[in-house]
């Protein structure tokens, strides 16, 4: 079996296009072949904070990114393709 490609989908953001970004990401995710891709959903709120949205079902119901209890994330520039979480988790990523 071939290894799945680790895909990070960013959505939301600080701009006026916040909601449009969520709709676009949702549309793209709906067309993914999950036999080929492992998904990491990263929402960006209106303040620019990044958070992990682990459950795809949670993502399907949101209209804007509001970070409550999700793990906050940041890029790690020391090694290519890593996103680090505030709780110590590391998420290797192949494609953003």
N, C-alpha and C positions, 0 to 999 in steps of 0.2 A: 504494500500500500504506500502511495506517495504521501510525503509529509504535507500537511496543510499549510497554506500561506497565511501568515499572521497579518491581518488587515486591520489598521486603525482608521476608524471613521470619526472625523472631527465634525461637530455641528454646533450651531448656536452662534455665540460670539457677541462682541460689543456693538456691532453696527445695527442700523435700522433693518437690515436684512436677516436678523436673528431667526424669525419664524420661517422665512423662506428657506434658510439653511437647514432647518429641521425637516421641512417637507422634502427637500431635495435628498437629504441623507436617507430618509425613510424610503423614498422611491428607489434609491440605489440599493439599499439593503434588501428590499423585497425581491429584487432581481438576482441576488447572489446565489451561487451554487455552494451550499454549506458543506458539501462533500469535499470541496477544494479550499475553502477559506475558514479560518478561525477568526472570529470577530472581536475587536476591542472597541467599544463605544465610548467616546470621550466628548462630553458636553462642556461647552464653554458658556458661562453665564454672562450677564450684562456687565459685570465688573471685570471680566477677563480671567476668572478662576476656572481651572480645568477640573473635571471630576469624572470618575469612572461610573458608567451606567452599565452594570453587569447584566441585568436581565433585559433581553430583547423586548419582552412584553411590556416592561416599564417604559421603554423608549417609544413604543407604538402609541402610547396614550398622552404623551406630553405635547404641549403647544409652545412652551418656552422652558429654557434651562434654569431651574432653581436648585441650587446645591443645598441639600439639607444634611443627610447622614452619609452621603457618598464619600468615598475616599478621594481626597484631593490629589491631583497629579501634576507632574512637571516633566519637561524634557530633560534628559541627561545627556549632556554634550561630551562627556568623557569617553563614551563608547557609542558607536553608531547604532541607531535603532533601538534605543531604550527609553522607556517612560517609567519614571519612579513614582510610587505612591507615598502619601503621607504616613501610611501605616507600615512602611518598609517593604511593600511588594514591588517587584520589578516585572515589567511587561516588555519582553522583546517584541519588536515590530519589524516586519519585512516591508510593508507598503503602507503609506498614509494616503 
